[in-house]
Amino acid sequence: MSAAVWLGVAALGGVGALLRFRFDAFVQRRVESDLPLGTLAVNLVGTFVLGLLNGLAVAGDSLLLVGTGLLGSLTTLSTLMLETERLAEDGDGRLAVVNVGLSLGGGLVTAALGWALGAVL
């Protein structure tokens, strides 16, 4: 892998992190819920786009740049787990389970939809 690709992954990683922060805040401000819907929305968008890239058969440096750099920093398993743990810690185990279920189930569905769309394009 070239130095330019390494720098590109790093730069796109920064962009993805900023997009995650802004998009999460945008959703949270507009939708009142005890569930962390901002993180859910960010992760579902990311899994859809990653599925789309795979359906389009994007590979090599392009996949590293977008899939690893941009989408790897846009999506966030650690925040999902932290928010789920906080729900459980606050005594709302039901919402914690719903959060994990929506994230995993929704992620599988959105990745499959992205892949299917990419495969026909």
Secondary structure, 3 states (H helix, E strand, C coil): CCHHHHHHHHHHHHHHHHHHHHHHHHHHHHCCCCCCHHHHHHHHHHHHHHHHHHHCCCCHHHHHHHHHHHHHHHCCHHHHHHHHHHHHHCCCHHHHHHHHHHHHHHHHHHHHHHHHHHHHC
